[in-house]
Amino acid sequence: MDKLKGELSFLQQLLKMERNEVRRNLLLGHIQNVEKQMLKLWREERDRKSKQLQNIQDAEAKNMKKE
């Protein structure tokens, strides 16, 4: 994720300096792709943590029933 954040920052800096409209549009497209990748990774991480939490809660509930 840090690599993508760095790439996004770099692309945004390039975009600020670029004057050619065609290259600006290419940069914008690449920025959108990086943002999509970041969002996908964020969602995967969120889902993984949610599943871990659910597994912990299920295990605790199971242990409570045993006692």
Residue pairs with C-beta under 8 A, 6 or more apart in sequence:
1 38
1 41
1 42
1 45
4 34
4 37
4 38
4 41
5 38
7 34
8 31
8 34
8 35
8 38
11 27
11 30
11 31
11 34
12 31
14 27
15 24
15 27
15 28
15 31
18 24
18 27
